[in-house]
């Protein structure tokens, strides 16, 4: 299955899995420890920013040990996360952006990398505050806070765009799956398989004229068995003497490849 994935899909999985591991290490590890030490929310977790008083309160509450931990542990992990997140988001944009105007995909990719750039600017500001404390210029706090706000906005924009593209992908796949005349793989009927000298349990191709629920009744208006393939043209029932019932396993076997293709 993995070998059938596109290069963008493989990159998205690789970068995404690594980014998630680092993110969990920060949320459950370093950031949680900083909050436990200080009793206050770390700079990284304040999407609406912070002022000079907030910064001094946090840095004072951290103490010397907490400030060293912030600088040498949290910021070290956060040096990897922004780039990995941007690589994940940009790969997903290229993967899901098929059929979408190129400019829209480019906007999403740019937003992803802007989020990473602002994240690195935020980290630089936090590192400077940790090293300069207690003599922290107000303009440094304002710059770091602005970077935090911009990072949050760009990340939200990039993720929202991806959700829209993912929803569009599902809608298009669903519409294609339910389209009249679509061919899908279903188990061969005994007569068709026997006519080809094959196992009746193998799959054959059926073309559905209309999507129906499980165990639907349809009328077989044309059937052909050649080269190991059975093709059945199916339309709404018109003659009960020629009804073919599609079983639950047959319908499931046709749905699973569709779900995987998402």
Secondary structure, DSSP 8 states (H G I E B T S, - for coil): -GGGS-HHHHHHHHHHHHHHHHHHHIIIIIHHHHHHHHSS--GGG-TT---HHHHHHHHHHHHHHHHHHIIIIIHHHHHHHHHHHHHHHHHHHHHH-TTS-HHHHHHHHHHHHHHHHHHHHHHHHHHHHHHHTTS--HHHHHHHHHHHHHHHHHHHHHHHHHHHHHHHHHHHHHHHHTSTTEEEEEE--HHHHHHTT--TTSEEEEEESS---TT-EEEEEEEEEETTEEEEEEEE---GGGEEE--HHHHHHHHHHHHHH-
